[in-house]
Amino acid sequence: FDIMKEINSEDCPSIREGRAARNYMVDSDGKVTGYIMTTPTESVTYEPAKSWITLNCYRSDFDPWLAKYAVNAGAELRTSTLVTGLWKEDGKVVGVIDEKGEKYRGFVIGADGAVSMVSQQSGLRKRWKQNKTTLCVQYDFECSASKIDDVMGDEALAVWWSATFPASYQVFFNSSFHLGLGNWMSWWDKNPVHYLNKVVNLKYMQRLIRVLDAKPREFQAHLLPWQGMPEDTHTDNVLLVGDAGGFPCPLEAEGIYPAMVTARAAVEAATEAISASDTSKDFLSLYDEKWKATSIGADFEAGPELQSIWMALPFSPRKSMSWFVPMFMEILGGIIDWSEPHPVRIRQVARKLKKYLPQAVPFIMKEVLPLLTSVLGEEKMEMLTDPAKLMTEMPEIQEAMMQAFMDAPEED
């Protein structure tokens, strides 16, 4: 969307640009054992994203800013009308009903979030399955913009990967930050706040809160659909977009962009249906064709595998992160820790890594290889796992191997 390039701090005062993101690794004892800071890499092709990883602002700023484009295009903005039900005739949806009982006939596009009235009353979905929806909780902290500048620099995003709580996110705005986490409803064994407070009470986090002089000012909680593939997105005279249709990204559950893309696809599908005087469920299957042809559809091509690996690793802290965090840090730390002779340290690291193979190998076979196969295709995966075929398909590697391991030709 080209309009996204026009967003600015004057219209959205909470905005903060972040060129860097930091990944913290937290072990089973609640200690930060390492972290990695990243910036946009050379493979990035989207121009704005070459300069920053994330651009953060509050919905209270973003939504009015976005709405003005719709109004300028001729839309009527209503903020005091509450739609409470669907209007049906002969069992089919023909419009909506507001809180005063007034009826509005027309095509219905449900953009009413995770707990969608449109989805429920149209019969598309009564409720989300526990393994397809998440409960997210977060604290909103207030702090000065200057302290964030001084302490965090160009960092505006952090992910806390842990063996004691589900992966936690920290998002910095102009003069505040969010600290939150979530997990699928089927996972929780305690109140989610119990795990969120574990993040807050980390010694490292307490130090960060102290130096930023951050003060908690609000607690927030919300449901978020998170599934491998959207389903039941339409019926007679009804389309669902965004969270209502289960479109958050299957990897990191981003919601705004998928909502915008699916809304555009829905408008196009509705326009064609109305022009053809056919708003039946069968005709509206073209909506699925349209959104699947977008970048959102591309994400969902590997949706089941992305969701599965995410659910099995950062969102299974006790089962998976308890071995992944120390294994990862053994590899990373071993590179720079030469407290003993290099060969000795290499053997020490290798012996330690061997300890994690019983967990790592099954995980790779069950989660990583299916994901790579889905993304790369079976033919390329076969090539990668067949050394002879790899040499045939990639002659430059074969040439390099020959030069490295065979006798060099005699000099003239």
ABEGO torsion letter per residue (X at the ends): XAAAAABBAAABAABBBBABBBBBBBBAAGBBAEBBBBBBBAABABAAAAABABBBBBAAAAAAAAAAAAAAAGBBBBAABBBABBBBBGGBBAEBBBAAGBBBBEBBBBAAEABBAAAAAAGABABBBAAABBBBBBBBBBBBAAAAAAAAEABABBBBBBAABBBBBBBBBAABBBBBBBBBAAABABBAAAAAAAAAABAAAAAAAAAAGBBBABBBBBBBBBBABBBGABBBGBBBBEAAAGABBAAAGBAAAAAAAAAAAAAAAAAAAAAAGBABAAAAAAAAAAAAABAAAAAAAAAAAAAAAAAABAABAAAAAAAAAAAAAAAAAAAABBABBAAAAAAAAAAAAAAAAAAAAAAAAAAAAAAAAAAAEAAAAAAAABAAAAAAABAAAAAAAAAAABBBBBBX
